[in-house]
Amino acid sequence: MDIKDKIVESTKEIFSTMVMMDVTVVDQDPTARQAIRDGISGIIGLAGTRKGVLAIHIPAPVALAITGSFLGMEVEEINEDVEDAVGELANMLGGNVKTILSENGRDIELSLPTTISGTNYDFQTAKDVEVTALAFATDTGTFSVELQLER
């Protein structure tokens, strides 16, 4: 099983158990996307034997639905609850990626999750990295998970 399959498995598991949402992989290339028009990204850094960044990019309407399902409440705008939920999703995915990349998990450290939201921003690929990017669909729309690892 390669890293892409493991990310799919982890994302599906996290969403079904923690967010109470089913997600499916969409056959599209999220690396071909343009600037994020209206959304939020949760980002977590990896350092140690493997260095890189894991990010989850979610359009605003999808982020509101995910947060509402995650917290069991109605969410109408990108606020601190949405930032916390998206940061926690990045953290959970980062933790899973850490165990995928490392035998015992002790030789890779994770940063604290960071969120960025706005109406027009871009997430650039670092130089000399291997990018694994996947798009997922929910009932309310799609989001993507991106892993950049130094070669």
PyMOL CGO cylinders between C-alpha atoms (Angstrom):
from pymol import cmd
from pymol.cgo import CYLINDER

trace = [
    CYLINDER, 0.00, 0.00, 0.00, 1.51, 3.34, -1.00, 0.3, 1, 1, 1, 1, 1, 1,
    CYLINDER, 1.51, 3.34, -1.00, 1.29, 6.71, 0.75, 0.3, 1, 1, 1, 1, 1, 1,
    CYLINDER, 1.29, 6.71, 0.75, -1.66, 7.78, -1.40, 0.3, 1, 1, 1, 1, 1, 1,
    CYLINDER, -1.66, 7.78, -1.40, -3.69, 4.71, -0.35, 0.3, 1, 1, 1, 1, 1, 1,
    CYLINDER, -3.69, 4.71, -0.35, -2.79, 5.32, 3.31, 0.3, 1, 1, 1, 1, 1, 1,
    CYLINDER, -2.79, 5.32, 3.31, -3.90, 8.96, 3.12, 0.3, 1, 1, 1, 1, 1, 1,
    CYLINDER, -3.90, 8.96, 3.12, -7.21, 7.87, 1.56, 0.3, 1, 1, 1, 1, 1, 1,
    CYLINDER, -7.21, 7.87, 1.56, -7.70, 5.26, 4.28, 0.3, 1, 1, 1, 1, 1, 1,
    CYLINDER, -7.70, 5.26, 4.28, -6.82, 7.74, 7.07, 0.3, 1, 1, 1, 1, 1, 1,
    CYLINDER, -6.82, 7.74, 7.07, -9.04, 10.51, 5.67, 0.3, 1, 1, 1, 1, 1, 1,
    CYLINDER, -9.04, 10.51, 5.67, -12.02, 8.17, 5.28, 0.3, 1, 1, 1, 1, 1, 1,
    CYLINDER, -12.02, 8.17, 5.28, -11.53, 6.81, 8.80, 0.3, 1, 1, 1, 1, 1, 1,
    CYLINDER, -11.53, 6.81, 8.80, -11.19, 10.25, 10.44, 0.3, 1, 1, 1, 1, 1, 1,
    CYLINDER, -11.19, 10.25, 10.44, -14.23, 11.60, 8.62, 0.3, 1, 1, 1, 1, 1, 1,
    CYLINDER, -14.23, 11.60, 8.62, -16.43, 8.58, 9.35, 0.3, 1, 1, 1, 1, 1, 1,
    CYLINDER, -16.43, 8.58, 9.35, -15.48, 8.27, 13.05, 0.3, 1, 1, 1, 1, 1, 1,
    CYLINDER, -15.48, 8.27, 13.05, -14.84, 11.88, 14.13, 0.3, 1, 1, 1, 1, 1, 1,
    CYLINDER, -14.84, 11.88, 14.13, -16.87, 14.02, 11.72, 0.3, 1, 1, 1, 1, 1, 1,
    CYLINDER, -16.87, 14.02, 11.72, -19.68, 11.51, 11.07, 0.3, 1, 1, 1, 1, 1, 1,
    CYLINDER, -19.68, 11.51, 11.07, -19.41, 12.10, 7.32, 0.3, 1, 1, 1, 1, 1, 1,
    CYLINDER, -19.41, 12.10, 7.32, -18.67, 9.73, 4.48, 0.3, 1, 1, 1, 1, 1, 1,
    CYLINDER, -18.67, 9.73, 4.48, -16.09, 10.90, 1.97, 0.3, 1, 1, 1, 1, 1, 1,
    CYLINDER, -16.09, 10.90, 1.97, -15.08, 9.42, -1.35, 0.3, 1, 1, 1, 1, 1, 1,
    CYLINDER, -15.08, 9.42, -1.35, -12.03, 10.02, -3.51, 0.3, 1, 1, 1, 1, 1, 1,
    CYLINDER, -12.03, 10.02, -3.51, -12.73, 12.17, -6.56, 0.3, 1, 1, 1, 1, 1, 1,
    CYLINDER, -12.73, 12.17, -6.56, -10.92, 11.49, -9.80, 0.3, 1, 1, 1, 1, 1, 1,
    CYLINDER, -10.92, 11.49, -9.80, -9.40, 14.92, -10.30, 0.3, 1, 1, 1, 1, 1, 1,
    CYLINDER, -9.40, 14.92, -10.30, -5.98, 16.46, -9.86, 0.3, 1, 1, 1, 1, 1, 1,
    CYLINDER, -5.98, 16.46, -9.86, -6.15, 18.97, -6.99, 0.3, 1, 1, 1, 1, 1, 1,
    CYLINDER, -6.15, 18.97, -6.99, -2.58, 20.13, -7.73, 0.3, 1, 1, 1, 1, 1, 1,
    CYLINDER, -2.58, 20.13, -7.73, -3.92, 21.70, -10.93, 0.3, 1, 1, 1, 1, 1, 1,
    CYLINDER, -3.92, 21.70, -10.93, -6.11, 24.08, -8.92, 0.3, 1, 1, 1, 1, 1, 1,
    CYLINDER, -6.11, 24.08, -8.92, -5.80, 27.83, -8.97, 0.3, 1, 1, 1, 1, 1, 1,
    CYLINDER, -5.80, 27.83, -8.97, -5.85, 30.15, -5.98, 0.3, 1, 1, 1, 1, 1, 1,
    CYLINDER, -5.85, 30.15, -5.98, -8.30, 29.17, -3.27, 0.3, 1, 1, 1, 1, 1, 1,
    CYLINDER, -8.30, 29.17, -3.27, -11.26, 31.51, -3.81, 0.3, 1, 1, 1, 1, 1, 1,
    CYLINDER, -11.26, 31.51, -3.81, -13.18, 31.28, -0.55, 0.3, 1, 1, 1, 1, 1, 1,
    CYLINDER, -13.18, 31.28, -0.55, -12.03, 28.70, 1.93, 0.3, 1, 1, 1, 1, 1, 1,
    CYLINDER, -12.03, 28.70, 1.93, -9.80, 27.59, 4.75, 0.3, 1, 1, 1, 1, 1, 1,
    CYLINDER, -9.80, 27.59, 4.75, -6.67, 25.49, 4.91, 0.3, 1, 1, 1, 1, 1, 1,
    CYLINDER, -6.67, 25.49, 4.91, -5.34, 23.56, 7.89, 0.3, 1, 1, 1, 1, 1, 1,
    CYLINDER, -5.34, 23.56, 7.89, -1.57, 23.10, 7.76, 0.3, 1, 1, 1, 1, 1, 1,
    CYLINDER, -1.57, 23.10, 7.76, 0.82, 21.03, 9.84, 0.3, 1, 1, 1, 1, 1, 1,
    CYLINDER, 0.82, 21.03, 9.84, 4.58, 20.73, 9.49, 0.3, 1, 1, 1, 1, 1, 1,
    CYLINDER, 4.58, 20.73, 9.49, 6.64, 17.55, 9.74, 0.3, 1, 1, 1, 1, 1, 1,
    CYLINDER, 6.64, 17.55, 9.74, 10.28, 17.63, 10.89, 0.3, 1, 1, 1, 1, 1, 1,
    CYLINDER, 10.28, 17.63, 10.89, 12.86, 14.95, 11.60, 0.3, 1, 1, 1, 1, 1, 1,
    CYLINDER, 12.86, 14.95, 11.60, 13.84, 12.05, 9.37, 0.3, 1, 1, 1, 1, 1, 1,
    CYLINDER, 13.84, 12.05, 9.37, 11.13, 13.19, 6.93, 0.3, 1, 1, 1, 1, 1, 1,
    CYLINDER, 11.13, 13.19, 6.93, 10.43, 16.90, 6.45, 0.3, 1, 1, 1, 1, 1, 1,
    CYLINDER, 10.43, 16.90, 6.45, 7.39, 18.41, 4.84, 0.3, 1, 1, 1, 1, 1, 1,
    CYLINDER, 7.39, 18.41, 4.84, 3.92, 19.86, 5.13, 0.3, 1, 1, 1, 1, 1, 1,
    CYLINDER, 3.92, 19.86, 5.13, 0.48, 18.33, 5.25, 0.3, 1, 1, 1, 1, 1, 1,
    CYLINDER, 0.48, 18.33, 5.25, -2.45, 20.59, 4.32, 0.3, 1, 1, 1, 1, 1, 1,
    CYLINDER, -2.45, 20.59, 4.32, -6.19, 20.15, 4.03, 0.3, 1, 1, 1, 1, 1, 1,
    CYLINDER, -6.19, 20.15, 4.03, -7.87, 22.74, 1.77, 0.3, 1, 1, 1, 1, 1, 1,
    CYLINDER, -7.87, 22.74, 1.77, -11.62, 23.17, 2.25, 0.3, 1, 1, 1, 1, 1, 1,
    CYLINDER, -11.62, 23.17, 2.25, -14.01, 25.57, 0.48, 0.3, 1, 1, 1, 1, 1, 1,
    CYLINDER, -14.01, 25.57, 0.48, -16.02, 27.66, 2.96, 0.3, 1, 1, 1, 1, 1, 1,
    CYLINDER, -16.02, 27.66, 2.96, -19.43, 25.94, 2.50, 0.3, 1, 1, 1, 1, 1, 1,
    CYLINDER, -19.43, 25.94, 2.50, -17.82, 22.52, 2.94, 0.3, 1, 1, 1, 1, 1, 1,
    CYLINDER, -17.82, 22.52, 2.94, -15.85, 23.71, 5.99, 0.3, 1, 1, 1, 1, 1, 1,
    CYLINDER, -15.85, 23.71, 5.99, -19.09, 24.97, 7.59, 0.3, 1, 1, 1, 1, 1, 1,
    CYLINDER, -19.09, 24.97, 7.59, -20.80, 21.60, 6.99, 0.3, 1, 1, 1, 1, 1, 1,
    CYLINDER, -20.80, 21.60, 6.99, -17.80, 19.64, 8.29, 0.3, 1, 1, 1, 1, 1, 1,
    CYLINDER, -17.80, 19.64, 8.29, -17.52, 21.80, 11.40, 0.3, 1, 1, 1, 1, 1, 1,
    CYLINDER, -17.52, 21.80, 11.40, -21.26, 21.60, 12.05, 0.3, 1, 1, 1, 1, 1, 1,
    CYLINDER, -21.26, 21.60, 12.05, -21.15, 17.81, 11.81, 0.3, 1, 1, 1, 1, 1, 1,
    CYLINDER, -21.15, 17.81, 11.81, -17.93, 17.61, 13.87, 0.3, 1, 1, 1, 1, 1, 1,
    CYLINDER, -17.93, 17.61, 13.87, -19.31, 19.80, 16.68, 0.3, 1, 1, 1, 1, 1, 1,
    CYLINDER, -19.31, 19.80, 16.68, -22.98, 18.85, 16.37, 0.3, 1, 1, 1, 1, 1, 1,
    CYLINDER, -22.98, 18.85, 16.37, -24.15, 22.44, 15.92, 0.3, 1, 1, 1, 1, 1, 1,
    CYLINDER, -24.15, 22.44, 15.92, -25.13, 24.91, 13.21, 0.3, 1, 1, 1, 1, 1, 1,
    CYLINDER, -25.13, 24.91, 13.21, -22.20, 26.95, 11.89, 0.3, 1, 1, 1, 1, 1, 1,
    CYLINDER, -22.20, 26.95, 11.89, -22.91, 29.89, 9.61, 0.3, 1, 1, 1, 1, 1, 1,
    CYLINDER, -22.91, 29.89, 9.61, -19.55, 31.60, 9.10, 0.3, 1, 1, 1, 1, 1, 1,
    CYLINDER, -19.55, 31.60, 9.10, -15.82, 30.92, 9.19, 0.3, 1, 1, 1, 1, 1, 1,
    CYLINDER, -15.82, 30.92, 9.19, -15.05, 31.59, 12.85, 0.3, 1, 1, 1, 1, 1, 1,
    CYLINDER, -15.05, 31.59, 12.85, -12.87, 30.25, 15.65, 0.3, 1, 1, 1, 1, 1, 1,
    CYLINDER, -12.87, 30.25, 15.65, -14.89, 27.01, 15.80, 0.3, 1, 1, 1, 1, 1, 1,
    CYLINDER, -14.89, 27.01, 15.80, -14.21, 26.36, 12.10, 0.3, 1, 1, 1, 1, 1, 1,
    CYLINDER, -14.21, 26.36, 12.10, -10.53, 27.24, 12.50, 0.3, 1, 1, 1, 1, 1, 1,
    CYLINDER, -10.53, 27.24, 12.50, -10.25, 24.86, 15.48, 0.3, 1, 1, 1, 1, 1, 1,
    CYLINDER, -10.25, 24.86, 15.48, -12.06, 22.04, 13.65, 0.3, 1, 1, 1, 1, 1, 1,
    CYLINDER, -12.06, 22.04, 13.65, -9.96, 22.39, 10.49, 0.3, 1, 1, 1, 1, 1, 1,
    CYLINDER, -9.96, 22.39, 10.49, -6.78, 22.62, 12.57, 0.3, 1, 1, 1, 1, 1, 1,
    CYLINDER, -6.78, 22.62, 12.57, -7.77, 19.47, 14.43, 0.3, 1, 1, 1, 1, 1, 1,
    CYLINDER, -7.77, 19.47, 14.43, -8.45, 17.64, 11.14, 0.3, 1, 1, 1, 1, 1, 1,
    CYLINDER, -8.45, 17.64, 11.14, -4.96, 18.64, 9.95, 0.3, 1, 1, 1, 1, 1, 1,
    CYLINDER, -4.96, 18.64, 9.95, -3.55, 17.46, 13.27, 0.3, 1, 1, 1, 1, 1, 1,
    CYLINDER, -3.55, 17.46, 13.27, -5.27, 14.06, 13.07, 0.3, 1, 1, 1, 1, 1, 1,
    CYLINDER, -5.27, 14.06, 13.07, -4.21, 13.56, 9.44, 0.3, 1, 1, 1, 1, 1, 1,
    CYLINDER, -4.21, 13.56, 9.44, -0.67, 14.68, 10.31, 0.3, 1, 1, 1, 1, 1, 1,
    CYLINDER, -0.67, 14.68, 10.31, -0.54, 12.16, 13.15, 0.3, 1, 1, 1, 1, 1, 1,
    CYLINDER, -0.54, 12.16, 13.15, -1.61, 9.39, 10.80, 0.3, 1, 1, 1, 1, 1, 1,
    CYLINDER, -1.61, 9.39, 10.80, 0.93, 10.44, 8.16, 0.3, 1, 1, 1, 1, 1, 1,
    CYLINDER, 0.93, 10.44, 8.16, 3.61, 10.50, 10.85, 0.3, 1, 1, 1, 1, 1, 1,
    CYLINDER, 3.61, 10.50, 10.85, 2.93, 6.85, 11.70, 0.3, 1, 1, 1, 1, 1, 1,
    CYLINDER, 2.93, 6.85, 11.70, 2.80, 5.94, 7.99, 0.3, 1, 1, 1, 1, 1, 1,
    CYLINDER, 2.80, 5.94, 7.99, 6.24, 7.49, 7.37, 0.3, 1, 1, 1, 1, 1, 1,
    CYLINDER, 6.24, 7.49, 7.37, 7.94, 6.29, 10.53, 0.3, 1, 1, 1, 1, 1, 1,
    CYLINDER, 7.94, 6.29, 10.53, 8.28, 2.83, 12.07, 0.3, 1, 1, 1, 1, 1, 1,
    CYLINDER, 8.28, 2.83, 12.07, 7.86, 4.02, 15.66, 0.3, 1, 1, 1, 1, 1, 1,
    CYLINDER, 7.86, 4.02, 15.66, 6.76, 7.63, 15.13, 0.3, 1, 1, 1, 1, 1, 1,
    CYLINDER, 6.76, 7.63, 15.13, 9.53, 8.97, 17.38, 0.3, 1, 1, 1, 1, 1, 1,
    CYLINDER, 9.53, 8.97, 17.38, 11.81, 10.24, 14.63, 0.3, 1, 1, 1, 1, 1, 1,
    CYLINDER, 11.81, 10.24, 14.63, 9.28, 12.70, 13.16, 0.3, 1, 1, 1, 1, 1, 1,
    CYLINDER, 9.28, 12.70, 13.16, 7.84, 15.68, 15.03, 0.3, 1, 1, 1, 1, 1, 1,
    CYLINDER, 7.84, 15.68, 15.03, 4.66, 17.57, 14.14, 0.3, 1, 1, 1, 1, 1, 1,
    CYLINDER, 4.66, 17.57, 14.14, 4.20, 21.31, 14.44, 0.3, 1, 1, 1, 1, 1, 1,
    CYLINDER, 4.20, 21.31, 14.44, 1.09, 22.79, 15.96, 0.3, 1, 1, 1, 1, 1, 1,
    CYLINDER, 1.09, 22.79, 15.96, -1.64, 23.13, 13.32, 0.3, 1, 1, 1, 1, 1, 1,
    CYLINDER, -1.64, 23.13, 13.32, -2.10, 26.49, 11.61, 0.3, 1, 1, 1, 1, 1, 1,
    CYLINDER, -2.10, 26.49, 11.61, -5.11, 27.67, 9.66, 0.3, 1, 1, 1, 1, 1, 1,
    CYLINDER, -5.11, 27.67, 9.66, -5.35, 30.19, 6.86, 0.3, 1, 1, 1, 1, 1, 1,
    CYLINDER, -5.35, 30.19, 6.86, -8.66, 31.42, 5.53, 0.3, 1, 1, 1, 1, 1, 1,
    CYLINDER, -8.66, 31.42, 5.53, -9.70, 34.03, 3.05, 0.3, 1, 1, 1, 1, 1, 1,
    CYLINDER, -9.70, 34.03, 3.05, -11.28, 34.82, -0.25, 0.3, 1, 1, 1, 1, 1, 1,
    CYLINDER, -11.28, 34.82, -0.25, -8.24, 34.63, -2.52, 0.3, 1, 1, 1, 1, 1, 1,
    CYLINDER, -8.24, 34.63, -2.52, -5.04, 32.91, -1.42, 0.3, 1, 1, 1, 1, 1, 1,
    CYLINDER, -5.04, 32.91, -1.42, -2.61, 30.36, -2.80, 0.3, 1, 1, 1, 1, 1, 1,
    CYLINDER, -2.61, 30.36, -2.80, -0.72, 27.44, -1.30, 0.3, 1, 1, 1, 1, 1, 1,
    CYLINDER, -0.72, 27.44, -1.30, 2.62, 27.15, -3.07, 0.3, 1, 1, 1, 1, 1, 1,
    CYLINDER, 2.62, 27.15, -3.07, 4.57, 23.95, -3.48, 0.3, 1, 1, 1, 1, 1, 1,
    CYLINDER, 4.57, 23.95, -3.48, 8.03, 24.12, -1.94, 0.3, 1, 1, 1, 1, 1, 1,
    CYLINDER, 8.03, 24.12, -1.94, 11.04, 23.44, -4.15, 0.3, 1, 1, 1, 1, 1, 1,
    CYLINDER, 11.04, 23.44, -4.15, 12.30, 19.88, -4.60, 0.3, 1, 1, 1, 1, 1, 1,
    CYLINDER, 12.30, 19.88, -4.60, 9.37, 18.15, -2.92, 0.3, 1, 1, 1, 1, 1, 1,
    CYLINDER, 9.37, 18.15, -2.92, 7.29, 15.14, -3.76, 0.3, 1, 1, 1, 1, 1, 1,
    CYLINDER, 7.29, 15.14, -3.76, 3.61, 16.15, -3.76, 0.3, 1, 1, 1, 1, 1, 1,
    CYLINDER, 3.61, 16.15, -3.76, 0.79, 13.72, -3.02, 0.3, 1, 1, 1, 1, 1, 1,
    CYLINDER, 0.79, 13.72, -3.02, -2.57, 15.44, -3.49, 0.3, 1, 1, 1, 1, 1, 1,
    CYLINDER, -2.57, 15.44, -3.49, -6.01, 13.91, -3.32, 0.3, 1, 1, 1, 1, 1, 1,
    CYLINDER, -6.01, 13.91, -3.32, -9.49, 15.33, -3.75, 0.3, 1, 1, 1, 1, 1, 1,
    CYLINDER, -9.49, 15.33, -3.75, -12.39, 14.04, -1.64, 0.3, 1, 1, 1, 1, 1, 1,
    CYLINDER, -12.39, 14.04, -1.64, -16.13, 14.55, -2.05, 0.3, 1, 1, 1, 1, 1, 1,
    CYLINDER, -16.13, 14.55, -2.05, -18.74, 15.06, 0.65, 0.3, 1, 1, 1, 1, 1, 1,
    CYLINDER, -18.74, 15.06, 0.65, -22.46, 15.67, 0.26, 0.3, 1, 1, 1, 1, 1, 1,
    CYLINDER, -22.46, 15.67, 0.26, -21.76, 19.42, 0.36, 0.3, 1, 1, 1, 1, 1, 1,
    CYLINDER, -21.76, 19.42, 0.36, -18.75, 19.59, -1.98, 0.3, 1, 1, 1, 1, 1, 1,
    CYLINDER, -18.75, 19.59, -1.98, -15.12, 18.65, -2.37, 0.3, 1, 1, 1, 1, 1, 1,
    CYLINDER, -15.12, 18.65, -2.37, -11.94, 19.31, -0.42, 0.3, 1, 1, 1, 1, 1, 1,
    CYLINDER, -11.94, 19.31, -0.42, -8.34, 18.26, -0.89, 0.3, 1, 1, 1, 1, 1, 1,
    CYLINDER, -8.34, 18.26, -0.89, -5.53, 16.82, 1.19, 0.3, 1, 1, 1, 1, 1, 1,
    CYLINDER, -5.53, 16.82, 1.19, -1.98, 17.60, 0.13, 0.3, 1, 1, 1, 1, 1, 1,
    CYLINDER, -1.98, 17.60, 0.13, 1.28, 16.16, 1.43, 0.3, 1, 1, 1, 1, 1, 1,
    CYLINDER, 1.28, 16.16, 1.43, 4.59, 17.74, 0.42, 0.3, 1, 1, 1, 1, 1, 1,
    CYLINDER, 4.59, 17.74, 0.42, 7.70, 15.78, 1.43, 0.3, 1, 1, 1, 1, 1, 1,
    CYLINDER, 7.70, 15.78, 1.43, 11.29, 16.78, 0.82, 0.3, 1, 1, 1, 1, 1, 1,
    CYLINDER, 11.29, 16.78, 0.82, 13.00, 14.36, -1.57, 0.3, 1, 1, 1, 1, 1, 1,
]
cmd.load_cgo(trace, "trace")
